[in-house]
């Protein structure tokens, strides 16, 4: 994908209130970033899906990743819950 976005592996909402270090980030495509936040709330992301490996191994994300890799580069991808 052309445009990458910064995804906080532990949502900033969980670290900002506690004045903690925001932690690790990953550069991911905007479609994947939107899909992650459409599927999972911040509590679940912080607790269970706080690494790229855990996210990419989650069945709903695996299905999305297989599909999105087939899409035309630069195409605006709609995401669904």
TAWORA-V821505 format. One record per residue. N is the residue number from 1. RES is the residue in one small letter. PHI is phi in radians with two decimals (* if undefined). NEAR is the number of other ideal C-beta (glycine too) atoms within 8 Angstrom. Layout:
# TAWORA-V821505
n=(N | N)
res=(RES | RES)
phi=(PHI | PHI)
near=(NEAR | NEAR)
This chain:
# TAWORA-V821505
n=(1 | 2 | 3 | 4 | 5 | 6 | 7 | 8 | 9 | 10 | 11 | 12 | 13 | 14 | 15 | 16 | 17 | 18 | 19 | 20 | 21 | 22 | 23 | 24 | 25 | 26 | 27 | 28 | 29 | 30 | 31 | 32 | 33 | 34 | 35 | 36 | 37 | 38 | 39 | 40 | 41 | 42 | 43 | 44 | 45 | 46 | 47 | 48 | 49 | 50 | 51 | 52 | 53 | 54 | 55 | 56 | 57 | 58 | 59 | 60 | 61 | 62 | 63 | 64 | 65 | 66 | 67 | 68 | 69 | 70 | 71 | 72 | 73 | 74 | 75 | 76 | 77 | 78 | 79 | 80 | 81)
res=(x | x | x | x | x | x | x | x | x | x | x | x | x | x | x | x | x | x | x | x | x | x | x | x | x | x | x | x | x | x | x | x | x | x | x | x | x | x | x | x | x | x | x | x | x | x | x | x | x | x | x | x | x | x | x | x | x | x | x | x | x | x | x | x | x | x | x | x | x | x | x | x | x | x | x | x | x | x | x | x | x)
phi=(* | -1.35 | -1.84 | -1.82 | -2.13 | -1.61 | -1.92 | -1.38 | -1.14 | -1.92 | -0.88 | -1.02 | -0.96 | -1.36 | -1.73 | -1.13 | -1.07 | -1.56 | 0.95 | -1.76 | -1.04 | -1.13 | 1.42 | -1.27 | -2.20 | -2.40 | -1.53 | -2.33 | -1.19 | -1.13 | -1.12 | -1.14 | -1.09 | -1.13 | -1.14 | -0.98 | -1.30 | -1.31 | -1.51 | -2.21 | -1.42 | -1.11 | -1.12 | -1.17 | -1.08 | -1.18 | -1.44 | -2.06 | -2.09 | -1.75 | -2.41 | -1.12 | -1.09 | -1.12 | -1.11 | -1.27 | -1.56 | -1.25 | -0.93 | -1.16 | -1.27 | -1.03 | -1.07 | -1.12 | -1.10 | -1.06 | -1.18 | -1.17 | -1.13 | -1.51 | -1.38 | -1.13 | -1.06 | 1.51 | -1.27 | -1.30 | -1.74 | -1.50 | -2.00 | -2.33 | -1.31)
near=(8 | 4 | 6 | 8 | 9 | 7 | 10 | 11 | 11 | 11 | 9 | 7 | 7 | 11 | 14 | 9 | 6 | 6 | 5 | 7 | 4 | 9 | 9 | 6 | 9 | 8 | 7 | 11 | 10 | 11 | 11 | 13 | 11 | 10 | 12 | 14 | 7 | 8 | 8 | 8 | 5 | 9 | 7 | 9 | 14 | 9 | 7 | 6 | 11 | 9 | 7 | 8 | 6 | 10 | 10 | 9 | 7 | 9 | 5 | 7 | 14 | 10 | 8 | 11 | 10 | 8 | 8 | 12 | 6 | 5 | 9 | 4 | 6 | 4 | 6 | 3 | 9 | 4 | 9 | 4 | 4)
